[in-house]
Structure formats: C-alpha cells, structure tokens
Amino acid sequence: MNLAVPALSSKSPEAFRTISEASSELDVPQHVLRFWESRFHQVRPLKRAGGRRFYRPEDVDLLRGIRTLLYHDGYTIKGVQKVLREKGARHVAEIGRNDAAMMREARAFPRDVEAFGPADAIEESPIEAIATLARVHAEAADTLASTREARLTQLLGEFLNLKIRLRAARARVA
C-alpha cells in the first residue's frame, strides 16, 4: 500500500480538475481513472474538444470514495458497483469527502517520527503498544466520525508496525 500523501492542489476546491490534476490529487495513474470511468457509469467527467476530461469537485469526491473502497476497504470492482447501485453515488462521494478530511487531519500530525519518542523507548509488546495507541487515540478522537476514527487507528497501527520494523532493521545494521 502506498502511504504517500498526495500533493495539495493550489486550485480552489470548487475548481474543475484535468485528468492529470485529478490523478495527482487522488494518487492514482490516469489510466486507472479512465478504467474506472468504463466500469462505474456514475463517473461522468465533462469532455471538451479532443476528448479532454474535466472533473467537477463531486466527480473527484466520487473517485476518491471509489479509491477508498477499492484500495483501503478491500472491495472488488463488482463490490463497489453493488455499493453504488444499492447506496448511490452520494454515499460513495461522502466516503471520498471523509477520506479527504482524514488526509487533511493526517497532514496536521507531526512530521518528525521522533516526535512520538525514540523507537528504543517502546518496551511493551507490539500488540500492547498498538492497544495503547488505539486507546489514547480513541480518547482523543471523540469528535471524529466512527469511520474516520477506525481509519486513524488503523494508520496508527501501521505507523507503529513500520517503527518496529525500522528499529529491527537498525539493529541488524548495527
């Protein structure tokens, strides 16, 4: 899984996006956006002369929701099609908006890994450390929606796992 945070757009949130800009904002290749367009009839960017695509903000939210369902929630293409059929494009777009809000909140976290303390300071088992992080996060995240809280807890667990793997790699080098 790619944990890179896509670059922030300098455009207004209400501005239309080209396929290049949407691709960059969503952190998926352009050909994937074209493929999704062929599989999800709800994705309908405006097309101008020469077939140039322009994505409205609601298109980008829908695509972000599709990406979240596919890449983070483990849905298949048919599974996402079923969600779109049963719950509608607005539901999937709302998932996309929630994902965007979580990404903005994640950018507010400290950039320095050591801000959480040195890796050697973890003396509890990885399971205990994840449980502690989840408990601390749950207490601090009362205002977050349940899906956002679960995703942040998952990200914290992934962060801890990476931190432990980094410590093990450093030990092997030393």
Kinemage of the C-alpha trace (Angstrom):
@kinemage 1
@onewidth
@group {chain A} dominant
@subgroup {mainchain}
@vectorlist {calphas} color= white
{ca met a 1} P 0.000 0.000 0.000
{ca asn a 2} L 1.291 3.406 -0.920
{ca leu a 3} L 1.337 5.641 2.146
{ca ala a 4} L 2.426 8.741 0.268
{ca val a 5} L 0.315 11.794 0.860
{ca pro a 6} L -0.748 13.340 -2.445
{ca ala a 7} L 0.328 16.916 -3.047
{ca leu a 8} L -2.074 19.660 -2.121
{ca ser a 9} L -3.699 21.360 -5.077
{ca ser a 10} L -3.233 25.090 -5.450
{ca lys a 11} L -6.666 25.315 -7.106
{ca ser a 12} L -9.836 26.272 -5.345
{ca pro a 13} L -11.814 23.277 -4.027
{ca glu a 14} L -14.652 24.276 -6.395
{ca ala a 15} L -12.414 24.347 -9.496
{ca phe a 16} L -12.608 21.679 -12.169
{ca arg a 17} L -9.618 19.328 -12.446
{ca thr a 18} L -7.940 17.932 -15.541
{ca ile a 19} L -7.265 14.204 -15.567
{ca ser a 20} L -3.643 14.964 -14.702
{ca glu a 21} L -4.657 17.047 -11.684
{ca ala a 22} L -7.267 14.509 -10.547
{ca ser a 23} L -4.731 11.714 -10.943
{ca ser a 24} L -2.209 13.593 -8.827
{ca glu a 25} L -4.759 14.579 -6.179
{ca leu a 26} L -6.097 11.015 -5.899
{ca asp a 27} L -2.646 9.384 -6.159
{ca val a 28} L -3.752 7.000 -8.922
{ca pro a 29} L -2.469 6.799 -12.514
{ca gln a 30} L -4.504 8.443 -15.273
{ca his a 31} L -5.218 5.120 -16.960
{ca val a 32} L -6.874 3.932 -13.746
{ca leu a 33} L -9.243 6.908 -13.833
{ca arg a 34} L -10.124 6.082 -17.445
{ca phe a 35} L -10.669 2.426 -16.480
{ca trp a 36} L -12.935 3.405 -13.564
{ca glu a 37} L -14.890 5.586 -15.958
{ca ser a 38} L -15.572 2.480 -18.066
{ca arg a 39} L -16.627 0.403 -15.026
{ca phe a 40} L -18.602 2.952 -12.998
{ca his a 41} L -21.178 4.767 -15.117
{ca gln a 42} L -21.668 7.289 -12.280
{ca val a 43} L -18.226 8.754 -13.096
{ca arg a 44} L -19.001 11.242 -15.860
{ca pro a 45} L -16.377 13.965 -16.266
{ca leu a 46} L -17.106 16.760 -18.696
{ca lys a 47} L -15.403 16.149 -22.034
{ca arg a 48} L -14.304 19.026 -24.201
{ca ala a 49} L -12.876 19.194 -27.710
{ca gly a 50} L -10.384 16.447 -28.377
{ca gly a 51} L -11.798 14.319 -25.544
{ca arg a 52} L -10.097 16.347 -22.802
{ca arg a 53} L -11.658 15.472 -19.441
{ca phe a 54} L -12.588 17.922 -16.707
{ca tyr a 55} L -13.577 16.549 -13.305
{ca arg a 56} L -16.021 18.506 -11.148
{ca pro a 57} L -15.437 18.534 -7.366
{ca glu a 58} L -18.246 15.965 -6.932
{ca asp a 59} L -16.540 13.730 -9.547
{ca val a 60} L -13.289 13.904 -7.567
{ca asp a 61} L -15.165 13.057 -4.329
{ca leu a 62} L -16.798 10.075 -6.047
{ca leu a 63} L -13.457 8.889 -7.433
{ca arg a 64} L -11.854 9.310 -4.002
{ca gly a 65} L -14.677 7.220 -2.499
{ca ile a 66} L -14.179 4.531 -5.139
{ca arg a 67} L -10.437 4.560 -4.422
{ca thr a 68} L -11.073 4.211 -0.681
{ca leu a 69} L -13.462 1.295 -1.178
{ca leu a 70} L -11.091 -0.479 -3.571
{ca tyr a 71} L -7.695 0.224 -2.044
{ca his a 72} L -8.415 0.603 1.662
{ca asp a 73} L -11.622 -1.305 2.341
{ca gly a 74} L -10.785 -4.270 0.087
{ca tyr a 75} L -13.822 -4.126 -2.208
{ca thr a 76} L -13.687 -5.579 -5.701
{ca ile a 77} L -14.889 -3.682 -8.763
{ca lys a 78} L -18.169 -5.635 -8.579
{ca gly a 79} L -18.425 -4.880 -4.870
{ca val a 80} L -18.087 -1.138 -5.469
{ca gln a 81} L -20.624 -1.383 -8.307
{ca lys a 82} L -23.027 -3.028 -5.857
{ca val a 83} L -22.452 -0.279 -3.254
{ca leu a 84} L -23.104 2.349 -5.932
{ca arg a 85} L -26.255 0.530 -7.045
{ca glu a 86} L -27.624 -0.022 -3.523
{ca lys a 87} L -26.471 3.091 -1.663
{ca gly a 88} L -25.886 5.523 -4.518
{ca ala a 89} L -23.154 7.795 -5.759
{ca arg a 90} L -23.801 10.319 -2.970
{ca his a 91} L -22.913 7.700 -0.351
{ca val a 92} L -19.642 6.817 -2.115
{ca ala a 93} L -18.836 10.522 -2.634
{ca glu a 94} L -19.379 11.064 1.108
{ca ile a 95} L -16.819 8.312 1.769
{ca gly a 96} L -14.481 10.270 -0.512
{ca arg a 97} L -15.109 13.530 1.357
{ca asn a 98} L -14.447 11.771 4.680
{ca asp a 99} L -11.214 10.354 3.264
{ca ala a 100} L -10.148 13.845 2.142
{ca ala a 101} L -10.919 15.227 5.613
{ca met a 102} L -8.827 12.466 7.202
{ca met a 103} L -5.938 13.268 4.876
{ca arg a 104} L -6.093 16.942 5.906
{ca glu a 105} L -6.065 15.888 9.569
{ca ala a 106} L -3.184 13.483 8.939
{ca arg a 107} L -1.155 16.338 7.426
{ca ala a 108} L -1.573 18.179 10.725
{ca phe a 109} L 0.221 15.370 12.601
{ca pro a 110} L 3.894 15.958 13.494
{ca arg a 111} L 6.187 15.342 10.549
{ca asp a 112} L 9.054 14.132 12.712
{ca val a 113} L 8.728 10.451 13.582
{ca glu a 114} L 10.754 11.041 16.739
{ca ala a 115} L 8.096 13.469 17.978
{ca phe a 116} L 6.437 10.361 19.416
{ca gly a 117} L 9.625 9.467 21.294
{ca pro a 118} L 12.636 7.397 20.332
{ca ala a 119} L 11.971 3.950 18.898
{ca asp a 120} L 14.039 2.396 21.712
{ca ala a 121} L 11.577 3.791 24.279
{ca ile a 122} L 8.937 1.201 23.337
{ca glu a 123} L 9.259 -1.502 25.965
{ca glu a 124} L 5.825 -3.053 25.617
{ca ser a 125} L 4.968 -5.720 23.070
{ca pro a 126} L 3.753 -4.571 19.660
{ca ile a 127} L 0.210 -5.734 20.494
{ca glu a 128} L 0.222 -3.787 23.775
{ca ala a 129} L 1.688 -0.734 22.048
{ca ile a 130} L -0.998 -0.824 19.353
{ca ala a 131} L -3.674 -1.240 22.016
{ca thr a 132} L -2.243 1.704 23.952
{ca leu a 133} L -2.094 3.862 20.840
{ca ala a 134} L -5.639 2.854 19.912
{ca arg a 135} L -6.898 3.640 23.434
{ca val a 136} L -5.141 7.022 23.524
{ca his a 137} L -6.387 7.796 20.051
{ca ala a 138} L -9.945 6.750 20.910
{ca glu a 139} L -9.954 9.057 23.929
{ca ala a 140} L -8.669 11.987 21.855
{ca ala a 141} L -10.905 11.280 18.873
{ca asp a 142} L -14.359 11.521 20.454
{ca thr a 143} L -15.309 14.185 17.943
{ca leu a 144} L -14.310 12.125 14.891
{ca ala a 145} L -16.876 10.106 12.986
{ca ser a 146} L -16.599 6.361 13.620
{ca thr a 147} L -15.217 5.562 10.148
{ca arg a 148} L -12.570 8.264 10.461
{ca glu a 149} L -11.655 7.069 13.945
{ca ala a 150} L -11.265 3.475 12.755
{ca arg a 151} L -9.099 4.545 9.815
{ca leu a 152} L -6.855 6.709 12.023
{ca thr a 153} L -6.487 3.829 14.472
{ca gln a 154} L -5.508 1.584 11.565
{ca leu a 155} L -2.974 4.172 10.371
{ca leu a 156} L -1.501 4.448 13.862
{ca gly a 157} L -1.137 0.665 13.955
{ca glu a 158} L 0.590 0.722 10.571
{ca phe a 159} L 2.851 3.527 11.795
{ca leu a 160} L 3.818 1.508 14.868
{ca asn a 161} L 4.477 -1.559 12.739
{ca leu a 162} L 6.783 0.486 10.492
{ca lys a 163} L 8.522 1.943 13.528
{ca ile a 164} L 9.151 -1.543 14.939
{ca arg a 165} L 10.425 -2.781 11.559
{ca leu a 166} L 12.725 0.258 11.322
{ca arg a 167} L 14.111 -0.472 14.778
{ca ala a 168} L 14.740 -4.117 13.794
{ca ala a 169} L 16.481 -3.027 10.584
{ca arg a 170} L 18.666 -0.591 12.533
{ca ala a 171} L 19.585 -3.393 14.952
{ca arg a 172} L 20.620 -5.664 12.050
{ca val a 173} L 22.821 -2.916 10.568
{ca ala a 174} L 24.476 -2.070 13.883
